[in-house]
Amino acid sequence: MKLAPNLFTNPEMKATRAGFGEGMTALGEADENIVALCADLSGSLKLGDFISKWPDRFFQSGVAEQNMVNMAVGLALSGKIPFATSFGVFMPMRTLDQIRISVCYNNANVKLAASHTGISVGPDGATHQALEDIAVMRVLPKMKVIVPADANETKKATISAAKISGPVYLRFGRQNAPVYTTEDTPFEIGKINRLRDGKDVAIVACGVMVYESLLAAEELSKNGIEASVLNCHTIKPIDAETLIEVAKECGAVVTAEEHQKIGGMGSAVAEVLVESENVPMELIGIEDRFGESGESGELMEKYGLTSANIVKSVRKILKRK
Amino acid sequence: MNPHQFDIDTLTHTAKEIRGDILRMLEKAGSGHTAGPLGMADIFTALYFNILNHSPEDPLWEERDRVVLSNGHICPVLYSTLARAGYFDLEELKTLRAFGSRLQGHPNRLDLPGIETSAASLGQGLSISVGMALAARLDDEDHKIYALMSDGELQEGSSWEAANAASKWQLDNLIAIVDRNNIQIDGQTEDIFPIEPVRDKFEAFNWTVLEINGNDMAHILQVIESALEMKGQPVCIIAHTTPGKGVSFMEDKHEWHGIAPNRMELMEGLAELGLEEVAY
């Protein structure tokens, strides 16, 4: 495990979307075919640096997300590598038809990058909290789905997404979150990153829930329970091999994500294990409901997206082993 | 340069052959759309056999003009035109909509050479064309983008997002051709969900608007050629076409929007067109 030494003490706090902005700048320098589009949220998506460096390669698309996605398709079919960006509730949620037919059926080399996903969006409330996007994107043929765990990993994911051909969906958060992966932490699309080894239970998480899972594992360890923690940043294609391996090793799996339980990462993990290593599972996520206004922390607490709730789920599942 | 450069008589004859292909393909398939393809046969012929800079031997040639068919349901006219232009064998037209065919019920870019984009869900092609026009400008390339659209899909709000985008970037390398045939599946466009005044709407979006009789070959050539010279704004050509053109009992009948002819109707149609009365 190559994580920051200050992981549990005073990690730097930074939103994953900030890592996206850094990734875009790095990409912009490396490849002139990289272009960006944004639907009137370029500040929130941290595209300022890209725009100032390459104004001709940025297409301000206004509040017209459907058109933006298909402009990206036209750019991709002409050899560009477009990143279309917005808030998750507007893209992909508003633009499913465009993504299904024009991006995926065409196998267009379009990257969709959405910020402000999950309940932690906070005060904006339910309308702005994308809790269904993983489910909706991962069901589409040819689409890859990536949910980075912190800002550093987001930068790596952004750069990696440009290097593979075909549609990719990248999911980011609004709020500051601990940065604990480093330059040296491995990142490979489609490959689970095992952050902690333990034989009693495997905790599989994505996005901000990976850090909560590490906290939970520390807490459990104090009580003699050793948990493996898996950063499942790529939800599609899912790393079935690693999942089966840890399920065999640990005999119980808890999943945690900032998304509806229905159709999310936990479902994707269950789809793998139910056909091969059918161990007891507990899924942590939003329980088939909309969010609400509140501070990020208050909402994460209320909806059970905390290390404490992961600990609780682990204790519960150990009784089912 | 266009590899065919047909004159008007040859174009008119080719359009008739394409109409015959369309009827035969649809009769063989037993389903599909008839009126729209017949109405657009002249414009497709003019483009592929006279106007477009393209290369059937090298379908992905970078300098080619792009034809983005937005209303993918009229694909029989695209398939026949591509086959006759040399993109694939005419024999393959017999496989329209069949299991295992490259001629899918609606076009799939990954299956067939010459298809610029997979399409069917309406209101998407103009946006894709805008993206292609932006890419051409970024790369300092001279090719043109032709967005072929139906009138019915102007009912999709996304069509107008695209119209706005094309004018924002003043894309004078983009020509939209709207098939104004006045019909859609459920009836006449103005009864179902009025779209007029189409000309005023595009002008209000800062497009240059031209109108043609989309079934008059000389007029089609003349107006598209004039559109190619226009600078500073995207150009919309409203093509007034007769749906079902060439087969009297299909003309202007919305009932023929989404159905295929049976064997008897096929033979009657071929006879009217003066073509050999042979089915596939």
Interface residues (C-beta under 8 A of the other chain):
Chain A: V35 D56 R57 F59 S61 G62 A64 Q66 N67 V69 N70 M71 A72 V73 G74 L75 A76 L77 S78 G79 K80 P82 D97 Q98 R100 I101 S102 Y105 N106 N107
Chain B: E62 V68 N108 R109 L110 E116 T117 S118 A119 A120 S121 G123 Q124 S127 I128 S129 V130 G131 M132 A133 L134 A135 A136 L138 D139 G157 S158 E161 A162 N164 A165 K168 W169
